[in-house]
Amino acid sequence: MLQMSDFIEKEDLIKFQINSYNYLLEKGLQDVINEKEDIIVDVEGYNLEFGKIRVANPVVKESGGSTEGEPRTPFECRLRNLTYSAPIMLGFVENDKRVEVEIGHLPVMLKSKICLLNGLDDMGLIKNGEDPEDPGGYFVINGTERTLIIVEDLAPNRIVTTLEEVGDKEIATAKVFSVRQGFRSRVTVEKRETMSGETLFVSFPGIPGRISLTIIMKALGLTSDDILNMFEDESRMEILLNLESNKYETPEEAFAYLGRQAGKGHAKIYQATRAEQVMNNYLLPHSGNSENDRILKAKYLAVMAKKVVEMDNKKREADDKDHYSNKRLRTAGDLLQELFRVSFNTLCRDIKYQLEKQHARRRECNVKIAVRSNTLSERIDYALATGNWTGGKSGVSQVLDRTNYLSSIAHRRRVASLLSRSHPHFEARDLHATQWGRVCPNETPEGQNCGLVKNLAIGSRISTHHEDDKFEEYLKEFGVSHENKN
């Protein structure tokens, strides 16, 4: 029989953070490079493409920006108020010539695969001034030990139905947080009664207000018959009412109306371009961002609409947002990938500016000179030193609690919600039955953080993300084809 002591002895309580950081080194950073389009420089005959990225061995940056060849251990970084980091090397193809350039420094998590302490025995750790019982999983920033809090968030790309109170009425709503390459778009389908008879509306970023569901579906390229064929029973009647009150007959008319809404006050040519941008990038971006993916987006909206109608007709209950199957935990690697993506976009804009500046001064364009590594390093170091993260989040990075051994372990297993501390959020703070075995029912602070800051249970494990390709292969074995995918 497995005892709790066996789990603690055989399973590293901080291992999930280290594995998450190692995944960032192996695949996460390269994913950011692959999703980024090559830098287009306004210089005739000059071409620049991205290659492979890697993180070298830890080297501490001394005052003045210079780096010494001799590596610095975490113990020395603590004593000298230095940041324990490693250079990020990115390959470029510059006019068919391959070069590798240092684009910045990435803080190194202790005991990760590139850490100098990785693989050392107890005597080796003691010689380097480290505690053999310390599992790592934190950073040394300006001499201070800092840990990244696990962030609890709603599951992306998952439809959640709710009943929202507006005045004295309850409105059936279906929401999805569509996430693609770090961009987050909230798409909502809701049922509202109006004088014109329209009932189902869609709202999403890029267009102010609400747009009729059938107008959106027509703008995605569907005819009235195509839309009706996607629905049945009560939902078909709702769509029929929408179509009868819809004055835009063809997809072209609906698309033009969408352009007028998205680009109000601009020229007609810009309105069409703006409509293209909104449809591709803001409406369900996880389904794709090209014209070929628009039919899939229409099918996805149809599924959301069916759930709204069923819930309005009391044939479906509202989903429980606090159910832990609707939550996801974001660990160190995921958070750092988000930070690196934003910082790298800033670096790319700076590289483009520097190259065009070289050309304007009649100098030969050289990417090694154009890359200013401090642009990337300073943004990452600032976020880790202050806890102010991308997307307006704060408190993500915190000074590691060293009151005693247990407090340091508990701090590295802490889970924080992004909900506002000043609002009640009674249901979100309550202990939920699905937290059993996952979240500690007792350890939570008093006051405004009560129920929003939690700790993982000792026996809980965080499962990792899996690529969709494997699941698609299983579905194909059961006869599911791409054409029938909703």
Secondary structure, DSSP 4 states (H G I P E B T S, - for coil): ---HHHHHHHS-TTHHHHHHHHHIIIIIHHHHHHHSPPP--SSTT--EEEEEEEE-S--PBPTTS-B-SS---HHHHHHHT---EEEEEEEEEETTEEEEEEEEEEEPPTTSTTSTTTT--HHHHHHTT--TT-----EEETTEEEEEPEEEEEPTT--EEEEEEETTEEEEEEEEEEEETTEEEEEEEEE---TT---EEEE-TTSSS-EEHHHHHHHTT--HHHHHHT--HHHHHHHHHHHHH----SHHHHHHHHHHHHTTTS-HHHHHHHHHHIIIIISSGGG-SSGGGHHHHHHHHHHHHHHHHHHHTTSSPPP-TTSGGGEEEE-HHHHHHHHHHHHHHHHHHHHHHHHHHHHHTT----HHHH--THHHHHHHHHHHHH---GGG--SSEEE---SSHHHHHHHHTEEEE-S-TTS--HHHHSPPGGGTTTB-SS---SGGGTTTEEEB-TT---PPP--HHHHHHHHHHTT--GGG--
